Amino acid sequence: MTELSLPQSRATLLNLVEAAVAAHANVIQVRLDGDTAVVETLATGSVVASDTWSVDRCQAVLSATFSLCDGPDDYAYGESRSGRMTGEKVTLPPGLTMVFVQFFPPRDGQRHMVARITYDADTCCGTCGG
């Protein structure tokens, strides 16, 4: 598989966020399962979409995700960090206030990234549990 460029990696994450909004989801999580990254979108605790990535793609997308968060770009893949996407570096889909992202060291079976989606109170239809 060809390695993703930074713009492709950023687009991958933004597409995930847009799909999550369309599903009224409130969490996107990535966890490792051996040599595969499992990407799940959850609405009120139930998986509404799932995909798998190679570990190389996971590394590229997680690094690109941090680069979209407000503040400095001093993330190194495998570090525990958190960040917020509030629209400072990238336009968020309509109806979102922010995406709070937590990154964890890679461990098999454990969460590797969790993105919590916060909707505007005025535009959320209430089905996301938010």
C-alpha positions as CSV (number, residue, x, y, z in Angstrom):
1,M,0.0,0.0,0.0
2,T,1.3,3.5,-0.9
3,E,1.9,5.7,2.1
4,L,-0.6,8.6,2.5
5,S,0.5,12.1,2.0
6,L,-0.2,14.7,4.8
7,P,-3.2,16.2,2.8
8,Q,-4.6,12.6,2.1
9,S,-4.2,11.8,5.8
10,R,-5.9,15.0,6.9
11,A,-8.7,14.3,4.4
12,T,-9.1,10.8,5.8
13,L,-9.8,12.2,9.3
14,L,-12.0,15.0,8.0
15,N,-14.1,12.5,6.0
16,L,-14.5,10.4,9.2
17,V,-15.7,13.4,11.1
18,E,-18.2,14.3,8.4
19,A,-19.5,10.8,8.3
20,A,-19.8,10.8,12.1
21,V,-21.8,14.0,12.0
22,A,-24.1,12.5,9.3
23,A,-24.7,9.5,11.6
24,H,-25.2,11.8,14.7
25,A,-22.2,10.0,16.3
26,N,-20.3,11.3,19.2
27,V,-17.1,9.3,19.2
28,I,-14.6,8.1,16.7
29,Q,-12.1,5.6,18.1
30,V,-9.0,3.8,16.7
31,R,-7.7,0.7,18.4
32,L,-5.1,-1.8,17.4
33,D,-5.8,-5.4,16.7
34,G,-2.4,-7.0,15.9
35,D,-1.1,-5.5,12.6
36,T,-4.4,-3.8,11.9
37,A,-6.0,-0.6,13.2
38,V,-9.7,-0.8,13.8
39,V,-11.6,2.5,13.3
40,E,-15.0,2.7,14.8
41,T,-17.6,5.4,14.8
42,L,-20.0,5.3,17.8
43,A,-23.4,6.9,18.5
44,T,-24.5,6.5,22.1
45,G,-22.1,3.6,22.6
46,S,-23.1,1.6,19.6
47,V,-20.9,1.1,16.6
48,V,-22.5,2.7,13.5
49,A,-19.5,2.4,11.1
50,S,-16.3,0.5,11.1
51,D,-13.2,0.3,8.9
52,T,-9.7,-1.2,9.1
53,W,-6.4,0.4,8.3
54,S,-2.8,-0.8,8.1
55,V,-0.6,0.3,11.0
56,D,1.3,2.6,8.6
57,R,-1.9,4.3,7.5
58,C,-2.9,4.6,11.2
59,Q,0.4,6.3,12.0
60,A,0.0,8.8,9.2
61,V,-3.6,9.6,10.0
62,L,-3.1,10.1,13.7
63,S,-0.1,12.4,13.1
64,A,-2.1,14.4,10.6
65,T,-5.0,14.5,13.1
66,F,-2.8,16.1,15.7
67,S,-1.6,18.6,13.1
68,L,-5.3,19.8,12.7
69,C,-5.6,20.4,16.5
70,D,-5.3,24.0,17.8
71,G,-1.9,24.9,19.2
72,P,1.6,23.6,18.6
73,D,2.5,20.8,16.3
74,D,4.9,18.9,18.6
75,Y,3.2,15.5,18.6
76,A,5.2,12.3,17.9
77,Y,3.4,9.2,17.0
78,G,3.1,6.9,20.0
79,E,3.0,9.7,22.6
80,S,0.1,10.3,25.0
81,R,-1.3,13.7,24.0
82,S,-4.6,15.5,23.7
83,G,-5.8,18.3,21.5
84,R,-8.9,20.2,20.3
85,M,-10.1,21.0,16.8
86,T,-12.2,24.1,17.2
87,G,-11.9,25.5,13.6
88,E,-8.6,27.3,14.1
89,K,-6.7,25.2,11.7
90,V,-9.5,23.5,9.7
91,T,-13.1,24.3,9.1
92,L,-15.4,21.9,11.0
93,P,-18.6,20.6,9.6
94,P,-21.7,22.8,10.4
95,G,-23.2,22.1,13.8
96,L,-19.9,21.1,15.6
97,T,-18.4,23.1,18.4
98,M,-15.2,21.1,18.6
99,V,-13.6,17.7,18.4
100,F,-11.6,16.7,21.5
101,V,-8.9,14.2,20.6
102,Q,-6.9,11.9,22.9
103,F,-3.9,10.0,21.6
104,F,-2.5,7.0,23.4
105,P,0.6,4.8,22.9
106,P,0.0,1.9,20.6
107,R,-1.0,-1.2,22.5
108,D,-2.8,-4.2,21.1
109,G,-6.5,-4.3,22.0
110,Q,-6.4,-0.8,23.6
111,R,-7.7,2.5,22.4
112,H,-5.1,4.3,20.4
113,M,-7.1,7.5,19.6
114,V,-10.4,8.7,20.8
115,A,-12.1,11.7,19.2
116,R,-15.1,13.1,21.1
117,I,-17.5,15.2,19.0
118,T,-19.3,18.1,20.6
119,Y,-22.3,19.5,18.7
120,D,-23.7,23.1,18.9
121,A,-26.6,23.0,21.3
122,D,-28.8,24.9,18.8
123,T,-28.2,22.5,15.9
124,C,-28.0,19.0,17.4
125,C,-31.2,17.0,16.8
126,G,-30.7,15.2,20.1
127,T,-30.2,11.7,18.7
128,C,-26.4,11.6,19.3
129,G,-26.8,11.5,23.1
130,G,-25.0,14.9,23.3
